[in-house]
Amino acid sequence: MGALCSVIRFENLQELKRLCHWGPIIALGVIAICSTMAMIDAVMWYWPLDTTGGSVNFIMLINWTVMILYNYFNAMFIGPGYVPLGWKPEKSQDCMYVQYCKVCQSYKAPRSHHCRKCNRCVMKMDHHCPWINNCCGYQNHASFTLFLLLAPLGCIHASFIFVMTMYTQLYNRISFGWSSVKIDMSAAKRDPLPIVPFGLSAFAASLFALGLALGTTIAVGMLFIIQMKVILRNKTSIESWIEDKAKDRIQYYKTGEIFIFPYDMGSKWKNFKQVFTWSGIPEGDGLEWPVREGCHQYTLTIEQLKQKADKRVRSVRYRAVEDYSGACCPVTKGVKTFFTTPCTEEPRIALCKGDLILATRGLKHWMYGDKVLDLTTDAGMRVRGWFPRKCVEKCLYDSEMDQLLDGEKKNR
């Protein structure tokens, strides 16, 4: 019993810790401000007890808030689902078709990816969302997408209330003169007086809430469109990227291969039902998936292994010529480096003069790669991230160093 209580207490602590992050704090703050101001303004503009329309308007407003928070917390606390620790394919010979995660000490199931933030292999990982401080994946994809749909709809309703409130309240306070227009914010020129006074502070708060609501509608609405596009093709954002890289690899090497995405059922409705079900529980177990004719469970993972091998071949080795602290926006590395820092949550890696790095991609002033570690270092260790291009230079190596690199690649 004591052990069970400890586990429950630990899980509650983890949930509380998940809430104490800038993403959920900002998201819940926006929801709270828009919902609270919309309810206050609805009372000023369209008192809910006077008419049926006012009552319906107020009930709908509360309904939006409840549904938004319900799907938001579902997406946050249910989570995406993780590959069981120690998982491996049922047939031992299939292990050659999947990648091995050194952190989780298990094989990566099809459609799963390791998340650095969650420190686990996530089933059908789409992305790690900072706004819910969790990954979007197999178990919470539907709740997350419903949140992206309901938030803009609720904000549109709230925006309409804000506009109508400011219009009706200001209309009763405007007086026109021969050469000027005056607005008296001290009191409303109508009888009866409003239950909630509309002064300058209320106007400023309504205007601020309107800006938040419109911004949320545009930003979250675009995310909803992006999510629905990948869902109707039965993909994730990561898998769309893998498919694009597969086409580039085939075109680059002119192999004549034809890559077919294995999980597209050929029907948008069938793909839709893979995520959205009446029970709210997605189809399958998150480890095995139905595939289209001509493909098998490991079609995508085999392509990932090919891309990983190609990445090693095309990586370029650099040597650090300057120290770099790993700061996100380094002040001492030049103005251009400071202002062009990659807009991503991917990590930066600290460099010491003489360190070796395998660069796999880059921007004009930044590069991304893996630090070449000593062979005596723990085999599970991997240090990768962004670093300023100014801090490194491409270098040539003698045969001894080439052998070191070859050994390092084999360990990876």
Buried (B, 14 or more C-beta within 10 A) or exposed (E): EEEEEEEEEEEEEEEEEBBEBEBBEEBBEBBEBBBEBBBBBBBBBBBBEEEEEBBEBBEEBBEBBEBBBBBBBBBBBBBBBBBBEEBBBEEEEBEEBBBEBBEBEBBBBBBBBBBEEBEBBBBBBBBBBBBBBBBBBBBBBBBBBBBBBBBBBBBBBBBBBBBBBBEBBEEEBEEEEEEEEEEEBEEBEEEEEBEBBBEEEBBEBBEBBBEBBBEBBEEBBEBBEEBBEBBBBBBBBBBBEBBEBBEEBBEEEEEEEEBBBBBBBEEBEEBBBBBBEEEEEBBEEBBEBEBBEEBEBBBBBEBBBBBEEBBBEEBEBBBBBBEBEEBEEBEEBBEEBBEBBBEEEEBBBBBEEEBBBBBBEBEEBBBBBBBBBEEEEEEEEBBBBBBBBBBBEEEEEEEEBEEBBEEBBEEB
